[in-house]
């Protein structure tokens, strides 16, 4: 279950996103390995994600991806 997306990076690399928006949790993978894991389950604070970024993956890019995915989810709920 859940949504599936592909992120096309500027350098031509593709990242796969799988998410469970009911549980507010998703994985971003590169070559089958997680590079980002984001979950609201990791924190008890409302409207916050706990984010794990794999070593070597650009943290600002990871944060931008999480913000963009959250915005997409909010927009889909508004429809």
Secondary structure as a PSIPRED ss2 file (coil, helix, strand):
# PSIPRED VFORMAT (PSIPRED V4.0)

   1 X C   1.000  0.000  0.000
   2 X C   1.000  0.000  0.000
   3 X E   0.000  0.000  1.000
   4 X E   0.000  0.000  1.000
   5 X E   0.000  0.000  1.000
   6 X E   0.000  0.000  1.000
   7 X E   0.000  0.000  1.000
   8 X E   0.000  0.000  1.000
   9 X C   1.000  0.000  0.000
  10 X C   1.000  0.000  0.000
  11 X C   1.000  0.000  0.000
  12 X C   1.000  0.000  0.000
  13 X C   1.000  0.000  0.000
  14 X E   0.000  0.000  1.000
  15 X E   0.000  0.000  1.000
  16 X E   0.000  0.000  1.000
  17 X E   0.000  0.000  1.000
  18 X E   0.000  0.000  1.000
  19 X E   0.000  0.000  1.000
  20 X E   0.000  0.000  1.000
  21 X C   1.000  0.000  0.000
  22 X C   1.000  0.000  0.000
  23 X C   1.000  0.000  0.000
  24 X C   1.000  0.000  0.000
  25 X E   0.000  0.000  1.000
  26 X E   0.000  0.000  1.000
  27 X E   0.000  0.000  1.000
  28 X E   0.000  0.000  1.000
  29 X E   0.000  0.000  1.000
  30 X E   0.000  0.000  1.000
  31 X C   1.000  0.000  0.000
  32 X C   1.000  0.000  0.000
  33 X E   0.000  0.000  1.000
  34 X E   0.000  0.000  1.000
  35 X E   0.000  0.000  1.000
  36 X E   0.000  0.000  1.000
  37 X E   0.000  0.000  1.000
  38 X E   0.000  0.000  1.000
  39 X E   0.000  0.000  1.000
  40 X C   1.000  0.000  0.000
  41 X C   1.000  0.000  0.000
  42 X C   1.000  0.000  0.000
  43 X C   1.000  0.000  0.000
  44 X C   1.000  0.000  0.000
  45 X C   1.000  0.000  0.000
  46 X C   1.000  0.000  0.000
  47 X C   1.000  0.000  0.000
  48 X C   1.000  0.000  0.000
  49 X C   1.000  0.000  0.000
  50 X E   0.000  0.000  1.000
  51 X E   0.000  0.000  1.000
  52 X E   0.000  0.000  1.000
  53 X E   0.000  0.000  1.000
  54 X C   1.000  0.000  0.000
  55 X C   1.000  0.000  0.000
  56 X C   1.000  0.000  0.000
  57 X C   1.000  0.000  0.000
  58 X C   1.000  0.000  0.000
  59 X H   0.000  1.000  0.000
  60 X H   0.000  1.000  0.000
  61 X H   0.000  1.000  0.000
  62 X H   0.000  1.000  0.000
  63 X H   0.000  1.000  0.000
  64 X H   0.000  1.000  0.000
  65 X H   0.000  1.000  0.000
  66 X H   0.000  1.000  0.000
  67 X H   0.000  1.000  0.000
  68 X H   0.000  1.000  0.000
  69 X H   0.000  1.000  0.000
  70 X H   0.000  1.000  0.000
  71 X H   0.000  1.000  0.000
  72 X H   0.000  1.000  0.000
  73 X H   0.000  1.000  0.000
  74 X H   0.000  1.000  0.000
  75 X H   0.000  1.000  0.000
  76 X H   0.000  1.000  0.000
  77 X H   0.000  1.000  0.000
  78 X H   0.000  1.000  0.000
  79 X C   1.000  0.000  0.000
